[in-house]
């Protein structure tokens, strides 16, 4: 039983950073698509982007600094590869970005931020899928 839980914890430590990068990637793609097509919602007088996939994911799971610290600890403990650590560090950067850009931005700035994040999250997700498929 202990060996099974140990293997499960190692597998979780290997996959969680890449799964979060994939969720971030989907979120930014959805943001760019809905911003381009002008899909907005009026929620109690506040206009926000209509991002139904992100709303569903947000109801199921939210990550914060504590989750990132746990991921970093697990990545170091299981001696994960450099891409796992990069994905973990990217989630830290993403959280910092969410807190830093907590004000209204110009659409051009939003597109630049989204495209940069799509490139980084997409690459890290690709590397994660490649690593996980190769090892299984």
N, C-alpha and C positions, 0 to 999 in steps of 0.2 A: 504494500500500500504506500509506503514512504517513497519508494522508487518511482511509482506512478505519479505521485504529486510533485516530486522533484522534476521529472521529465515534463510534466504539464507546466510547471513554473518556468522552466528553461524555454519551452516553446512559446509561452506567453511573453517572456522577455525578448525573444527574438522577433516576434511578429507585431507586438503592440505599437512600436514606433512607426512601422511601415503602414499599419492600418490607420493610425492617426494622420499620417501624411496623405493617405488616400482620401480620408474624410475631408481634410483641408483642401485637397485638390478639387474634389467634387463641389465643395462650398464655393470656391473661387470661380470655377467654371460656371456654376449656377448664377453667381453674382454678375459676371460679365454678360452672360446670356440675357438675364432679366433686366439689366441696366441698358443693354443695347436695344431690347424690344420694349422698353418702358413698361414693364409689369410691376406696378406699385400697389400697395395696400394702404388704406386709410384706417389706422387703428387709434381710435379715440382722439382724432385730430392730428395724429402724428403720421406722416407719410413714410413708409418703409418699403424696401424691395420685397416682392412676393417670391420667397424662396422656400417652396414647400418641402423639398428634400432636406434642406438644412433645418427646417422646423421639426420634421419627423426625427431626424438624428438628434436634435437638441432635446426632444422629449425623452429619448431613450438614454442618452449619455452626454455629459458635459465634462470637459477636462479642464484642469486648472494647474496652478503651480505645483500643488501637492502630487498630482498624477505625473507630472513631468519629473519631479524629484524621485518618485518611486521608479519610473522608467530608467532614469539615469543610474540609480543604485542597482537595479536589476541588470542593466547592460554592463556595468562594471563588474558586478559579482559573477556573471556567467561568462565574462571575457568575450563579449560579443564583438563582431567585426566593426571595422571603422564606419561602414555605411549605417549600421545600427546606431552608433554614437552620433553620427551626423544627423540622422533623422530625429534623434532625441534632442539634440541641440537646436534643430530647426523648430521643434515644437515650443522650446523656450523662447526663441525669437518670435514665433507667431503670437504667443501670449503677450510678450512685451509690445509687439506691434498693435495688438488689439487694445491695449491700455493706452498706448501713445497716440493712436489715431482715433481718440474718442471725441471727435468734433467733426463738423461738417467740412467736407472736402469738395474740390472741383471735380467734375466727371473725368477730366483728363488725368488727374492725379490718381483717381480711383482705378482707372484702366491700367495705368503704369504699375501701381501696387499689385493689382490682381494678376497682371501678366507676369510680373517678376515672381510672384508666389506660385503661379501655375507652372512656370518653368522649373523652379526648385522642387516643389512638391511632386510634380510629375516625374522628375528625374529620380528623386529618392524613392518614390513608389515603384518605378521601373526597376531600380536596383534591388529593392526589397523583394519584388516578385521573382526576379532573376535568381537571387540568393536562395529564397525559400523553395523554388522549384528544383534548383540544382541539388539541394541538400536532402530532398525527400525522395 
